[in-house]
Amino acid sequence: MNAAGEADHIVMLRDTMRRFIDKEMPRELAQKWDKENVFPRDVHDKLVELGLTGLTVAEEYGGSGRDITATIMVIEELCSRSMAVGCAYIQSTCYAGLNISEVASEEQRRTLLPRVASEGLMVAYGFSEPDVGADLASVRTTAVREGDELVINGNKRFCSGAKISEYIYALVRTGPVEEKYRNLSLVLIPPDSEGIEMTAQDTMGLKGGGTFDISFDDVRVPVSNVVGGEEGLGQGWSKLVGPGLDIEKIEVAAMALGIARGAVNDAWNYAQERVQFGKPICTIQSVRHMLADVKTKFEACRLMTYNAAALIDANQPAAADTSMAKLFVCDTARDIVLTCQQIMGAYGYVRDFDMQRYVRDVLVMPILGGSSAIQRNNIANLLKLPR
Ligand SMILES: Cc1cc2nc3c(=O)[nH]c(=O)nc-3n(C[C@H](O)[C@H](O)[C@H](O)COP(=O)(O)OP(=O)(O)OC[C@H]3O[C@@H](n4cnc5c(N)ncnc54)[C@H](O)[C@@H]3O)c2cc1C
C-alpha cells in the first residue's frame, strides 16, 4: 500500500499507466486529437495489448477478472491527458464489458466478452432522444417484432462514439407506451445497418469519437440482438438500472477526477514558472490559497471516488455512495478546473495550452450520466428522506 492508501497492484498499474501516457499520449498528440476530433485507434489497441480492456471481464471469458478500482484508476489516468482515449476505453470496458457481463445472455457473453478483452470491442449508448433526456423511460424509438427480426424506427441523440463502435446499445420501446417502465428493451444495433443515418453534433468538448444524432428507418436486427436474448424483451428498464448503474456513476466521477488532476498539475507548475513583479506567482498569497484549495478539493474528490469503487469491489451496497461521488466530484471538479484556469490568467484561455480543453471537457461532467440534480434526487430518496 502507498501513502495514498492504494493497494500494491493499483500502485504498479498506475505507474504503468503514467509511463504509457508519457510514451503513447504526449500532449501534442492529445491536442491534435481534440482539435481534429479524431479517435486514435492505435492507442486504444495498445491498451488492449496491455490487457486493460479485460479489467471488467471474468477470466472464463478471457479477461483478468472484474476489478472496478483498477478500471476507475485507468479511466482517471487516461482522462488526465485525453478524453479521446478515455471515452473509448469506457465504451469498451464499461459500456460493453460491464453491461454484457451483468445483463446479457450466456450466448452473448461467450461471443462478445472475449472480443472486449482481446480486441477492445466498443458499444455506444443510444439512450437519449430529441425529446428524452433525464426521463429515459419515455423513449419513443420503437422496435416491432416481425418473425425473428425487430424493425426499429425513431431517433437517438447524443450517441457518443457511435461511428467507432461495433454496436449501438439502444434503449427502445417494444410495447405500448402507456406502461412506461415496462415494454422497454435494450438492443444491440450495428451502426452500419441499412436504414441508419448519422449526423455529427458539434459539442464544445469530449472530442475524439464524436457525438451523433441517429435516425432509424425500418432498421432490421435479429431478435437474438436483444440484450439478454429473447427473454430480454421487455426487460430493458431493469437491465438499465441494474448493478451497472452504480459503476456508471463513478465512471463519470473518474473522468472528472482525471480532468481535474490534469488542470491542478498544470496550474501548480505554471504558478512556479510564471514570474510577475519579480517573483513566481506561486509566492503571492492569493495564488497560494487557490492552489491549496484545489489540491484539497481534489483529495476529497479522490477519496470519494475510490471509496465508492472499493464498496462495489467488496460487493457492498453502493447506490447512495456512488450518487454522492458523482454529484460531489463532478461539481467540485468543475470548480477546481475553473480555479486553475484563473491561476493561469490569459494563458488558461488560449488554444496553445491544455487548460481551455480541461474547461471544455469538465463542463459536461455534471450533466452526463445523471445530472447533479438527478443525483440529489437519488441521494434524498435512497436515504429515505420523507416526501
Ligand atoms: C457531450 C455529450 C455526450 C453525450 N453522450 C451521450 C451518449 O453517449 N448516450 C446518450 O444516451 N446520451 C448522451 N448524452 C446525453 C446526456 O446523457 C443528457 O444530456 C443527459 O441525460 C441530460 O439530458 P438533457 O440534456 O436532455 O437534460 P434534461 O433531461 O432536459 O434536463 C434539463 C435540466 O433539467 C434538470 N432536470 C430534469 N429532470 C429533473 C428532475 N426530475 N429533477 C431535477 N432536475 C431535473 C436537469 O438536471 C437539467 O439541469 C450526451 C450529452 C453530451 C452533452
PDBQT file of the ligand as one rigid body, heavy atoms in Angstrom, charges set to zero:
ROOT
HETATM    1  C1  LIG A 401     -21.114  15.637 -24.972  1.00  0.00    +0.000 C 
HETATM    2  C2  LIG A 401     -22.299  14.796 -24.643  1.00  0.00    +0.000 A 
HETATM    3  C3  LIG A 401     -22.221  13.427 -24.813  1.00  0.00    +0.000 A 
HETATM    4  C4  LIG A 401     -23.323  12.625 -24.517  1.00  0.00    +0.000 A 
HETATM    5  N1  LIG A 401     -23.262  11.290 -24.758  1.00  0.00    +0.000 NA
HETATM    6  C5  LIG A 401     -24.374  10.519 -24.631  1.00  0.00    +0.000 A 
HETATM    7  C6  LIG A 401     -24.383   9.154 -25.031  1.00  0.00    +0.000 A 
HETATM    8  O1  LIG A 401     -23.356   8.615 -25.464  1.00  0.00    +0.000 OA
HETATM    9  N2  LIG A 401     -25.553   8.466 -24.980  1.00  0.00    +0.000 N 
HETATM   10  C7  LIG A 401     -26.702   9.013 -24.507  1.00  0.00    +0.000 A 
HETATM   11  O2  LIG A 401     -27.709   8.331 -24.480  1.00  0.00    +0.000 OA
HETATM   12  N3  LIG A 401     -26.729  10.310 -24.097  1.00  0.00    +0.000 NA
HETATM   13  C8  LIG A 401     -25.604  11.064 -24.158  1.00  0.00    +0.000 A 
HETATM   14  N4  LIG A 401     -25.621  12.387 -23.786  1.00  0.00    +0.000 N 
HETATM   15  C9  LIG A 401     -26.865  12.960 -23.283  1.00  0.00    +0.000 C 
HETATM   16  C10 LIG A 401     -26.824  13.152 -21.796  1.00  0.00    +0.000 C 
HETATM   17  O3  LIG A 401     -26.832  11.915 -21.130  1.00  0.00    +0.000 OA
HETATM   18  C11 LIG A 401     -28.037  14.030 -21.459  1.00  0.00    +0.000 C 
HETATM   19  O4  LIG A 401     -27.643  15.323 -21.791  1.00  0.00    +0.000 OA
HETATM   20  C12 LIG A 401     -28.454  13.931 -20.034  1.00  0.00    +0.000 C 
HETATM   21  O5  LIG A 401     -29.097  12.709 -19.818  1.00  0.00    +0.000 OA
HETATM   22  C13 LIG A 401     -29.389  15.050 -19.628  1.00  0.00    +0.000 C 
HETATM   23  O6  LIG A 401     -30.443  15.156 -20.545  1.00  0.00    +0.000 OA
HETATM   24  P1  LIG A 401     -30.844  16.572 -21.184  1.00  0.00    +0.000 P 
HETATM   25  O7  LIG A 401     -29.578  17.282 -21.512  1.00  0.00    +0.000 OA
HETATM   26  O8  LIG A 401     -31.813  16.348 -22.250  1.00  0.00    +0.000 OA
HETATM   27  O9  LIG A 401     -31.496  17.376 -19.993  1.00  0.00    +0.000 OA
HETATM   28  P2  LIG A 401     -32.999  17.367 -19.449  1.00  0.00    +0.000 P 
HETATM   29  O10 LIG A 401     -33.390  16.000 -19.004  1.00  0.00    +0.000 OA
HETATM   30  O11 LIG A 401     -33.881  18.044 -20.435  1.00  0.00    +0.000 OA
HETATM   31  O12 LIG A 401     -32.824  18.277 -18.166  1.00  0.00    +0.000 OA
HETATM   32  C14 LIG A 401     -32.628  19.707 -18.266  1.00  0.00    +0.000 C 
HETATM   33  C15 LIG A 401     -32.375  20.257 -16.865  1.00  0.00    +0.000 C 
HETATM   34  O13 LIG A 401     -33.472  19.910 -16.009  1.00  0.00    +0.000 OA
HETATM   35  C16 LIG A 401     -32.991  19.169 -14.883  1.00  0.00    +0.000 C 
HETATM   36  N5  LIG A 401     -33.925  18.096 -14.564  1.00  0.00    +0.000 N 
HETATM   37  C17 LIG A 401     -34.562  17.237 -15.420  1.00  0.00    +0.000 A 
HETATM   38  N6  LIG A 401     -35.340  16.387 -14.756  1.00  0.00    +0.000 NA
HETATM   39  C18 LIG A 401     -35.183  16.665 -13.435  1.00  0.00    +0.000 A 
HETATM   40  C19 LIG A 401     -35.724  16.119 -12.234  1.00  0.00    +0.000 A 
HETATM   41  N7  LIG A 401     -36.584  15.092 -12.241  1.00  0.00    +0.000 N 
HETATM   42  N8  LIG A 401     -35.325  16.659 -11.051  1.00  0.00    +0.000 NA
HETATM   43  C20 LIG A 401     -34.447  17.687 -11.018  1.00  0.00    +0.000 A 
HETATM   44  N9  LIG A 401     -33.921  18.263 -12.126  1.00  0.00    +0.000 NA
HETATM   45  C21 LIG A 401     -34.286  17.757 -13.318  1.00  0.00    +0.000 A 
HETATM   46  C22 LIG A 401     -31.643  18.587 -15.312  1.00  0.00    +0.000 C 
HETATM   47  O14 LIG A 401     -30.788  18.378 -14.189  1.00  0.00    +0.000 OA
HETATM   48  C23 LIG A 401     -31.109  19.688 -16.226  1.00  0.00    +0.000 C 
HETATM   49  O15 LIG A 401     -30.498  20.682 -15.441  1.00  0.00    +0.000 OA
HETATM   50  C24 LIG A 401     -24.524  13.222 -24.028  1.00  0.00    +0.000 A 
HETATM   51  C25 LIG A 401     -24.585  14.596 -23.848  1.00  0.00    +0.000 A 
HETATM   52  C26 LIG A 401     -23.492  15.374 -24.150  1.00  0.00    +0.000 A 
HETATM   53  C27 LIG A 401     -23.601  16.866 -23.969  1.00  0.00    +0.000 C 
ENDROOT
TORSDOF 0
